[in-house]
């Protein structure tokens, strides 16, 4: 199972992640809450066209999801609101810092 890098990038940004270049080789995605970075992040290689199954597994762990949940996030069946609520429920983000 693979996903196009551009699809992952667009989906993560639409779900509240900030895209940053890290050097010339990687793109970092930080989950943002009220304009601040949270400890939730992932990254992928700059210039790659597709992300394979192994990297999808790694990225899903980094954003605190199971692989199927990460694919739902990328495929837009897991909404930004639902993802945020899951992060709160699972204790990765504090409730008092709820998104706007």
N, CA, C and O atoms as a printed pandas DataFrame, in Angstrom:
     atom_number atom_name residue_name chain_id  residue_number  x_coord  y_coord  z_coord
0              1         N          UNK        A               1    0.845   -1.167    0.000
1              2        CA          UNK        A               1    0.000    0.000    0.000
2              3         C          UNK        A               1    0.892    1.232    0.000
3              4         O          UNK        A               1    1.809    1.346    0.814
4              5         N          UNK        A               2    0.623    2.133   -0.898
5              6        CA          UNK        A               2    1.407    3.363   -1.012
6              7         C          UNK        A               2    0.457    4.556   -1.101
7              8         O          UNK        A               2   -0.736    4.413   -1.367
8              9         N          UNK        A               3    1.020    5.718   -0.874
9             10        CA          UNK        A               3    0.292    6.976   -1.061
10            11         C          UNK        A               3    1.257    7.962   -1.719
11            12         O          UNK        A               3    2.462    7.922   -1.471
12            13         N          UNK        A               4    0.732    8.819   -2.534
13            14        CA          UNK        A               4    1.533    9.864   -3.166
14            15         C          UNK        A               4    1.939   10.879   -2.095
15            16         O          UNK        A               4    1.135   11.253   -1.241
16            17         N          UNK        A               5    3.181   11.312   -2.155
17            18        CA          UNK        A               5    3.693   12.288   -1.186
18            19         C          UNK        A               5    2.862   13.561   -1.186
19            20         O          UNK        A               5    2.571   14.115   -0.126
20            21         N          UNK        A               6    2.484   14.022   -2.357
21            22        CA          UNK        A               6    1.709   15.269   -2.420
22            23         C          UNK        A               6    0.350   15.114   -1.746
23            24         O          UNK        A               6   -0.160   16.070   -1.162
24            25         N          UNK        A               7   -0.250   13.911   -1.820
25            26        CA          UNK        A               7   -1.531   13.675   -1.155
26            27         C          UNK        A               7   -1.360   13.692    0.360
27            28         O          UNK        A               7   -2.192   14.254    1.073
28            29         N          UNK        A               8   -0.290   13.081    0.851
29            30        CA          UNK        A               8   -0.010   13.088    2.285
30            31         C          UNK        A               8    0.234   14.517    2.750
31            32         O          UNK        A               8   -0.319   14.954    3.759
32            33         N          UNK        A               9    1.065   15.240    2.010
33            34        CA          UNK        A               9    1.389   16.621    2.369
34            35         C          UNK        A               9    0.137   17.492    2.426
35            36         O          UNK        A               9   -0.068   18.205    3.408
36            37         N          UNK        A              10   -0.686   17.450    1.411
37            38        CA          UNK        A              10   -1.901   18.273    1.375
38            39         C          UNK        A              10   -2.842   17.914    2.512
39            40         O          UNK        A              10   -3.439   18.792    3.134
40            41         N          UNK        A              11   -2.971   16.623    2.780
41            42        CA          UNK        A              11   -3.873   16.185    3.836
42            43         C          UNK        A              11   -3.377   16.610    5.221
43            44         O          UNK        A              11   -4.160   17.093    6.039
44            45         N          UNK        A              12   -2.093   16.434    5.481
45            46        CA          UNK        A              12   -1.565   16.815    6.789
46            47         C          UNK        A              12   -1.711   18.316    7.034
47            48         O          UNK        A              12   -2.096   18.734    8.126
48            49         N          UNK        A              13   -1.405   19.120    6.025
49            50        CA          UNK        A              13   -1.546   20.571    6.164
50            51         C          UNK        A              13   -3.013   20.931    6.397
51            52         O          UNK        A              13   -3.315   21.793    7.223
52            53         N          UNK        A              14   -3.915   20.285    5.683
53            54        CA          UNK        A              14   -5.352   20.549    5.856
54            55         C          UNK        A              14   -5.854   20.127    7.232
55            56         O          UNK        A              14   -6.865   20.646    7.706
56            57         N          UNK        A              15   -5.158   19.187    7.883
57            58        CA          UNK        A              15   -5.574   18.680    9.189
58            59         C          UNK        A              15   -4.900   19.410   10.344
59            60         O          UNK        A              15   -5.055   19.015   11.500
60            61         N          UNK        A              16   -4.149   20.475   10.043
61            62        CA          UNK        A              16   -3.580   21.275   11.120
62            63         C          UNK        A              16   -2.089   21.109   11.340
63            64         O          UNK        A              16   -1.563   21.563   12.356
64            65         N          UNK        A              17   -1.399   20.472   10.413
65            66        CA          UNK        A              17    0.042   20.320   10.524
66            67         C          UNK        A              17    0.742   21.468    9.803
67            68         O          UNK        A              17    0.276   21.931    8.762
68            69         N          UNK        A              18    1.849   21.921   10.355
69            70        CA          UNK        A              18    2.680   22.946    9.749
70            71         C          UNK        A              18    3.814   22.262    8.998
71            72         O          UNK        A              18    4.507   21.404    9.545
72            73         N          UNK        A              19    3.996   22.647    7.747
73            74        CA          UNK        A              19    5.057   22.077    6.917
74            75         C          UNK        A              19    6.302   22.943    7.043
75            76         O          UNK        A              19    6.238   24.162    6.882
76            77         N          UNK        A              20    7.438   22.305    7.332
77            78        CA          UNK        A              20    8.725   22.997    7.425
78            79         C          UNK        A              20    9.790   22.167    6.730
79            80         O          UNK        A              20    9.797   20.941    6.835
80            81         N          UNK        A              21   10.682   22.830    6.025
81            82        CA          UNK        A              21   11.828   22.134    5.442
82            83         C          UNK        A              21   12.871   21.925    6.541
83            84         O          UNK        A              21   13.146   22.828    7.331
84            85         N          UNK        A              22   13.436   20.745    6.578
85            86        CA          UNK        A              22   14.526   20.456    7.523
86            87         C          UNK        A              22   15.743   20.125    6.661
87            88         O          UNK        A              22   15.887   19.013    6.153
88            89         N          UNK        A              23   16.597   21.107    6.515
89            90        CA          UNK        A              23   17.718   20.947    5.604
90            91         C          UNK        A              23   17.195   20.884    4.178
91            92         O          UNK        A              23   16.173   21.489    3.854
92            93         N          UNK        A              24   17.897   20.152    3.335
93            94        CA          UNK        A              24   17.464   20.031    1.941
94            95         C          UNK        A              24   16.877   18.671    1.642
95            96         O          UNK        A              24   16.473   18.410    0.510
96            97         N          UNK        A              25   16.823   17.803    2.629
97            98        CA          UNK        A              25   16.428   16.422    2.353
98            99         C          UNK        A              25   15.093   15.998    2.949
99           100         O          UNK        A              25   14.506   15.015    2.498
100          101         N          UNK        A              26   14.599   16.722    3.958
101          102        CA          UNK        A              26   13.382   16.272    4.628
102          103         C          UNK        A              26   12.375   17.397    4.792
103          104         O          UNK        A              26   12.729   18.572    4.891
104          105         N          UNK        A              27   11.121   17.004    4.817
105          106        CA          UNK        A              27   10.031   17.920    5.126
106          107         C          UNK        A              27    9.438   17.472    6.451
107          108         O          UNK        A              27    9.032   16.319    6.594
108          109         N          UNK        A              28    9.388   18.374    7.416
109          110        CA          UNK        A              28    8.802   18.094    8.722
110          111         C          UNK        A              28    7.359   18.582    8.721
111          112         O          UNK        A              28    7.034   19.593    8.099
112          113         N          UNK        A              29    6.509   17.860    9.417
113          114        CA          UNK        A              29    5.121   18.247    9.617
114          115         C          UNK        A              29    4.842   18.232   11.116
115          116         O          UNK        A              29    4.850   17.172   11.742
116          117         N          UNK        A              30    4.595   19.405   11.690
117          118        CA          UNK        A              30    4.309   19.550   13.118
118          119         C          UNK        A              30    2.822   19.777   13.301
119          120         O          UNK        A              30    2.240   20.632   12.633
120          121         N          UNK        A              31    2.192   19.019   14.200
121          122        CA          UNK        A              31    0.789   19.270   14.508
122          123         C          UNK        A              31    0.713   20.527   15.363
123          124         O          UNK        A              31    1.372   20.634   16.397
124          125         N          UNK        A              32   -0.098   21.469   14.916
125          126        CA          UNK        A              32   -0.209   22.769   15.563
126          127         C          UNK        A              32   -1.487   22.847   16.400
127          128         O          UNK        A              32   -2.516   22.264   16.060
128          129         N          UNK        A              33   -1.384   23.585   17.500
129          130        CA          UNK        A              33   -2.538   23.822   18.353
130          131         C          UNK        A              33   -2.446   25.255   18.862
131          132         O          UNK        A              33   -1.508   25.617   19.572
132          133         N          UNK        A              34   -3.421   26.053   18.495
133          134        CA          UNK        A              34   -3.442   27.469   18.875
134          135         C          UNK        A              34   -2.152   28.186   18.475
135          136         O          UNK        A              34   -1.621   28.999   19.231
136          137         N          UNK        A              35   -1.660   27.875   17.282
137          138        CA          UNK        A              35   -0.482   28.533   16.748
138          139         C          UNK        A              35    0.843   28.047   17.293
139          140         O          UNK        A              35    1.884   28.627   16.987
140          141         N          UNK        A              36    0.828   26.993   18.096
141          142        CA          UNK        A              36    2.058   26.464   18.683
142          143         C          UNK        A              36    2.262   25.015   18.263
143          144         O          UNK        A              36    1.306   24.261   18.077
144          145         N          UNK        A              37    3.529   24.645   18.117
145          146        CA          UNK        A              37    3.852   23.258   17.802
146          147         C          UNK        A              37    3.530   22.372   18.995
147          148         O          UNK        A              37    3.749   22.747   20.147
148          149         N          UNK        A              38    3.014   21.209   18.702
149          150        CA          UNK        A              38    2.810   20.184   19.723
150          151         C          UNK        A              38    3.951   19.171   19.591
151          152         O          UNK        A              38    4.751   19.272   18.661
152          153         N          UNK        A              39    4.040   18.213   20.489
153          154        CA          UNK        A              39    5.076   17.174   20.357
154          155         C          UNK        A              39    4.786   16.186   19.214
155          156         O          UNK        A              39    5.583   15.281   18.966
156          157         N          UNK        A              40    3.674   16.350   18.532
157          158        CA          UNK        A              40    3.273   15.417   17.474
158          159         C          UNK        A              40    3.841   15.902   16.144
159          160         O          UNK        A              40    3.559   17.019   15.710
160          161         N          UNK        A              41    4.633   15.063   15.508
161          162        CA          UNK        A              41    5.247   15.429   14.235
162          163         C          UNK        A              41    5.528   14.187   13.406
163          164         O          UNK        A              41    5.507   13.065   13.912
164          165         N          UNK        A              42    5.788   14.404   12.146
165          166        CA          UNK        A              42    6.287   13.359   11.269
166          167         C          UNK        A              42    7.113   14.031   10.190
167          168         O          UNK        A              42    7.150   15.259   10.108
168          169         N          UNK        A              43    7.770   13.242    9.369
169          170        CA          UNK        A              43    8.546   13.813    8.279
170          171         C          UNK        A              43    8.622   12.831    7.128
171          172         O          UNK        A              43    8.364   11.637    7.288
172          173         N          UNK        A              44    8.984   13.358    5.953
173          174        CA          UNK        A              44    9.231   12.511    4.802
174          175         C          UNK        A              44   10.319   13.146    3.949
175          176         O          UNK        A              44   10.634   14.326    4.105
176          177         N          UNK        A              45   10.878   12.371    3.062
177          178        CA          UNK        A              45   11.971   12.847    2.223
178          179         C          UNK        A              45   11.462   13.839    1.193
179          180         O          UNK        A              45   10.418   13.639    0.571
180          181         N          UNK        A              46   12.218   14.907    1.029
181          182        CA          UNK        A              46   11.915   15.902    0.016
182          183         C          UNK        A              46   12.270   15.307   -1.347
183          184         O          UNK        A              46   13.345   14.732   -1.511
184          185         N          UNK        A              47   11.389   15.441   -2.305
185          186        CA          UNK        A              47   11.667   14.963   -3.647
186          187         C          UNK        A              47   11.135   13.573   -3.936
187          188         O          UNK        A              47   11.138   13.150   -5.091
188          189         N          UNK        A              48   10.685   12.860   -2.937
189          190        CA          UNK        A              48   10.104   11.532   -3.172
190          191         C          UNK        A              48    8.722   11.691   -3.791
191          192         O          UNK        A              48    8.041   12.690   -3.559
192          193         N          UNK        A              49    8.314   10.705   -4.575
193          194        CA          UNK        A              49    6.994   10.751   -5.206
194          195         C          UNK        A              49    5.941    9.956   -4.450
195          196         O          UNK        A              49    4.773   10.341   -4.401
196          197         N          UNK        A              50    6.364    8.844   -3.862
197          198        CA          UNK        A              50    5.430    7.993   -3.132
198          199         C          UNK        A              50    6.029    7.558   -1.800
199          200         O          UNK        A              50    7.246    7.502   -1.623
200          201         N          UNK        A              51    5.134    7.256   -0.879
201          202        CA          UNK        A              51    5.522    6.725    0.428
202          203         C          UNK        A              51    5.045    5.280    0.479
203          204         O          UNK        A              51    3.870    4.993    0.249
204          205         N          UNK        A              52    5.959    4.386    0.781
205          206        CA          UNK        A              52    5.635    2.969    0.833
206          207         C          UNK        A              52    5.070    2.534    2.177
207          208         O          UNK        A              52    4.961    3.328    3.112
208          209         N          UNK        A              53    4.719    1.274    2.251
209          210        CA          UNK        A              53    4.050    0.701    3.416
210          211         C          UNK        A              53    4.871    0.849    4.703
211          212         O          UNK        A              53    4.312    1.186    5.746
212          213         N          UNK        A              54    6.170    0.606    4.649
213          214        CA          UNK        A              54    7.000    0.708    5.855
214          215         C          UNK        A              54    7.023    2.129    6.396
215          216         O          UNK        A              54    6.878    2.341    7.599
216          217         N          UNK        A              55    7.207    3.109    5.502
217          218        CA          UNK        A              55    7.246    4.502    5.938
218          219         C          UNK        A              55    5.869    4.968    6.408
219          220         O          UNK        A              55    5.774    5.780    7.328
220          221         N          UNK        A              56    4.815    4.470    5.792
221          222        CA          UNK        A              56    3.460    4.791    6.267
222          223         C          UNK        A              56    3.304    4.307    7.708
223          224         O          UNK        A              56    2.713    4.999    8.537
224          225         N          UNK        A              57    3.829    3.126    8.002
225          226        CA          UNK        A              57    3.787    2.604    9.369
226          227         C          UNK        A              57    4.556    3.490   10.337
227          228         O          UNK        A              57    4.092    3.756   11.446
228          229         N          UNK        A              58    5.742    3.950    9.915
229          230        CA          UNK        A              58    6.544    4.831   10.767
230          231         C          UNK        A              58    5.834    6.167   10.985
231          232         O          UNK        A              58    5.782    6.669   12.109
232          233         N          UNK        A              59    5.292    6.737    9.924
233          234        CA          UNK        A              59    4.614    8.029   10.029
234          235         C          UNK        A              59    3.388    7.928   10.937
235          236         O          UNK        A              59    3.106    8.840   11.715
236          237         N          UNK        A              60    2.665    6.818   10.831
237          238        CA          UNK        A              60    1.471    6.648   11.666
238          239         C          UNK        A              60    1.840    6.626   13.147
239          240         O          UNK        A              60    1.131    7.209   13.967
240          241         N          UNK        A              61    2.934    5.964   13.497
241          242        CA          UNK        A              61    3.384    5.937   14.892
242          243         C          UNK        A              61    3.782    7.335   15.360
243          244         O          UNK        A              61    3.486    7.723   16.490
244          245         N          UNK        A              62    4.446    8.080   14.499
245          246        CA          UNK        A              62    4.899    9.414   14.866
246          247         C          UNK        A              62    3.728   10.354   15.150
247          248         O          UNK        A              62    3.830   11.226   16.013
248          249         N          UNK        A              63    2.616   10.184   14.429
249          250        CA          UNK        A              63    1.455   11.058   14.651
250          251         C          UNK        A              63    0.429   10.405   15.584
251          252         O          UNK        A              63   -0.721   10.837   15.668
252          253         N          UNK        A              64    0.875    9.354   16.281
253          254        CA          UNK        A              64    0.102    8.715   17.352
254          255         C          UNK        A              64   -1.173    8.031   16.853
255          256         O          UNK        A              64   -2.208    8.072   17.518
256          257         N          UNK        A              65   -1.088    7.403   15.680
257          258        CA          UNK        A              65   -2.224    6.692   15.108
258          259         C          UNK        A              65   -1.820    5.280   14.711
259          260         O          UNK        A              65   -0.637    4.992   14.526
260          261         N          UNK        A              66   -2.807    4.404   14.582
261          262        CA          UNK        A              66   -2.583    3.110   13.960
262          263         C          UNK        A              66   -2.481    3.354   12.455
263          264         O          UNK        A              66   -2.927    4.386   11.954
264          265         N          UNK        A              67   -1.894    2.404   11.746
265          266        CA          UNK        A              67   -1.689    2.587   10.311
266          267         C          UNK        A              67   -2.999    2.859    9.577
267          268         O          UNK        A              67   -3.056    3.742    8.721
268          269         N          UNK        A              68   -4.031    2.122    9.899
269          270        CA          UNK        A              68   -5.314    2.326    9.219
270          271         C          UNK        A              68   -5.888    3.707    9.533
271          272         O          UNK        A              68   -6.511    4.332    8.675
272          273         N          UNK        A              69   -5.679    4.181   10.755
273          274        CA          UNK        A              69   -6.141    5.523   11.128
274          275         C          UNK        A              69   -5.369    6.599   10.366
275          276         O          UNK        A              69   -5.947    7.592    9.925
276          277         N          UNK        A              70   -4.059    6.392   10.213
277          278        CA          UNK        A              70   -3.253    7.350    9.450
278          279         C          UNK        A              70   -3.726    7.409    8.004
279          280         O          UNK        A              70   -3.839    8.490    7.426
280          281         N          UNK        A              71   -4.000    6.254    7.425
281          282        CA          UNK        A              71   -4.508    6.232    6.049
282          283         C          UNK        A              71   -5.858    6.934    5.969
283          284         O          UNK        A              71   -6.142    7.617    4.985
284          285         N          UNK        A              72   -6.690    6.776    6.991
285          286        CA          UNK        A              72   -7.961    7.502    7.033
286          287         C          UNK        A              72   -7.723    9.005    7.128
287          288         O          UNK        A              72   -8.455    9.788    6.522
288          289         N          UNK        A              73   -6.706    9.412    7.883
289          290        CA          UNK        A              73   -6.357   10.826    7.981
290          291         C          UNK        A              73   -5.933   11.359    6.609
291          292         O          UNK        A              73   -6.368   12.432    6.191
292          293         N          UNK        A              74   -5.092   10.610    5.923
293          294        CA          UNK        A              74   -4.614   11.011    4.600
294          295         C          UNK        A              74   -5.755   10.995    3.574
295          296         O          UNK        A              74   -5.849   11.888    2.732
296          297         N          UNK        A              75   -6.605    9.994    3.649
297          298        CA          UNK        A              75   -7.703    9.848    2.683
298          299         C          UNK        A              75   -8.926   10.682    3.041
299          300         O          UNK        A              75   -9.952   10.618    2.364
300          301         N          UNK        A              76   -8.810   11.465    4.110
301          302        CA          UNK        A              76   -9.839   12.426    4.544
302          303         C          UNK        A              76  -11.104   11.809    5.113
303          304         O          UNK        A              76  -12.138   12.476    5.156
304          305         N          UNK        A              77  -11.056   10.568    5.546
305          306        CA          UNK        A              77  -12.212   10.020    6.260
306          307         C          UNK        A              77  -12.092   10.275    7.762
307          308         O          UNK        A              77  -13.078   10.162    8.490
308          309         N          UNK        A              78  -10.886   10.618    8.232
309          310        CA          UNK        A              78  -10.673   11.077    9.601
310          311         C          UNK        A              78  -10.490   12.588    9.524
311          312         O          UNK        A              78   -9.509   13.075    8.964
312          313         N          UNK        A              79  -11.429   13.314   10.085
313          314        CA          UNK        A              79  -11.411   14.777    9.983
314          315         C          UNK        A              79  -10.391   15.395   10.929
315          316         O          UNK        A              79   -9.891   14.740   11.844
316          317         N          UNK        A              80  -10.096   16.659   10.694
317          318        CA          UNK        A              80   -9.184   17.395   11.569
318          319         C          UNK        A              80   -9.740   17.438   12.986
319          320         O          UNK        A              80   -8.999   17.251   13.952
320          321         N          UNK        A              81  -11.033   17.682   13.113
321          322        CA          UNK        A              81  -11.665   17.746   14.435
322          323         C          UNK        A              81  -11.581   16.394   15.143
323          324         O          UNK        A              81  -11.251   16.330   16.327
324          325         N          UNK        A              82  -11.877   15.326   14.425
325          326        CA          UNK        A              82  -11.831   13.989   15.021
326          327         C          UNK        A              82  -10.400   13.616   15.424
327          328         O          UNK        A              82  -10.193   12.983   16.459
328          329         N          UNK        A              83   -9.422   14.004   14.617
329          330        CA          UNK        A              83   -8.028   13.742   14.955
330          331         C          UNK        A              83   -7.642   14.506   16.215
331          332         O          UNK        A              83   -7.031   13.944   17.124
332          333         N          UNK        A              84   -7.996   15.780   16.269
333          334        CA          UNK        A              84   -7.688   16.586   17.446
334          335         C          UNK        A              84   -8.322   15.973   18.697
335          336         O          UNK        A              84   -7.661   15.837   19.726
336          337         N          UNK        A              85   -9.591   15.607   18.607
337          338        CA          UNK        A              85  -10.291   15.009   19.749
338          339         C          UNK        A              85   -9.632   13.706   20.185
339          340         O          UNK        A              85   -9.549   13.422   21.380
340          341         N          UNK        A              86   -9.167   12.917   19.231
341          342        CA          UNK        A              86   -8.471   11.667   19.564
342          343         C          UNK        A              86   -7.166   11.964   20.299
343          344         O          UNK        A              86   -6.818   11.267   21.252
344          345         N          UNK        A              87   -6.446   12.991   19.862
345          346        CA          UNK        A              87   -5.188   13.352   20.523
346          347         C          UNK        A              87   -5.444   13.810   21.960
347          348         O          UNK        A              87   -4.652   13.513   22.855
348          349         N          UNK        A              88   -6.541   14.528   22.184
349          350        CA          UNK        A              88   -6.920   14.949   23.531
350          351         C          UNK        A              88   -7.297   13.720   24.362
351          352         O          UNK        A              88   -6.805   13.539   25.476
352          353         N          UNK        A              89   -8.165   12.888   23.816
353          354        CA          UNK        A              89   -8.641   11.698   24.524
354          355         C          UNK        A              89   -7.485   10.758   24.892
355          356         O          UNK        A              89   -7.475   10.171   25.974
356          357         N          UNK        A              90   -6.521   10.623   23.989
357          358        CA          UNK        A              90   -5.386    9.733   24.230
358          359         C          UNK        A              90   -4.295   10.379   25.089
359          360         O          UNK        A              90   -3.297    9.735   25.410
360          361         N          UNK        A              91   -4.483   11.653   25.460
361          362        CA          UNK        A              91   -3.550   12.327   26.351
362          363         C          UNK        A              91   -2.332   12.945   25.686
363          364         O          UNK        A              91   -1.375   13.298   26.374
364          365         N          UNK        A              92   -2.342   13.083   24.385
365          366        CA          UNK        A              92   -1.206   13.691   23.689
366          367         C          UNK        A              92   -1.282   15.210   23.667
367          368         O          UNK        A              92   -0.267   15.886   23.499
368          369         N          UNK        A              93   -2.493   15.750   23.839
369          370        CA          UNK        A              93   -2.725   17.193   23.886
370          371         C          UNK        A              93   -3.649   17.459   25.070
371          372         O          UNK        A              93   -4.595   16.706   25.302
372          373         N          UNK        A              94   -3.381   18.517   25.812
373          374        CA          UNK        A              94   -4.210   18.838   26.973
374          375         C          UNK        A              94   -5.539   19.463   26.544
375          376         O          UNK        A              94   -5.595   20.227   25.581
376          377         N          UNK        A              95   -6.584   19.134   27.257
377          378        CA          UNK        A              95   -7.927   19.618   26.959
378          379         C          UNK        A              95   -8.023   21.132   27.020
379          380         O          UNK        A              95   -8.710   21.731   26.192
380          381         N          UNK        A              96   -7.354   21.773   27.979
381          382        CA          UNK        A              96   -7.487   23.213   28.132
382          383         C          UNK        A              96   -6.876   23.978   26.967
383          384         O          UNK        A              96   -7.084   25.186   26.855
384          385         N          UNK        A              97   -6.131   23.306   26.101
385          386        CA          UNK        A              97   -5.547   23.971   24.947
386          387         C          UNK        A              97   -6.295   23.607   23.672
387          388         O          UNK        A              97   -5.699   23.468   22.604
388          389         N          UNK        A              98   -7.619   23.453   23.802
389          390        CA          UNK        A              98   -8.441   23.039   22.667
390          391         C          UNK        A              98   -8.312   24.015   21.504
391          392         O          UNK        A              98   -8.205   25.227   21.693
392          393         N          UNK        A              99   -8.323   23.461   20.308
393          394        CA          UNK        A              99   -8.190   24.273   19.085
394          395         C          UNK        A              99   -9.414   25.145   18.909
395          396         O          UNK        A              99  -10.525   24.802   19.315
396          397         N          UNK        A             100   -9.167   26.296   18.283
397          398        CA          UNK        A             100  -10.100   27.322   18.145
398          399         C          UNK        A             100  -11.327   27.176   17.434
399          400         O          UNK        A             100  -12.109   28.123   17.350
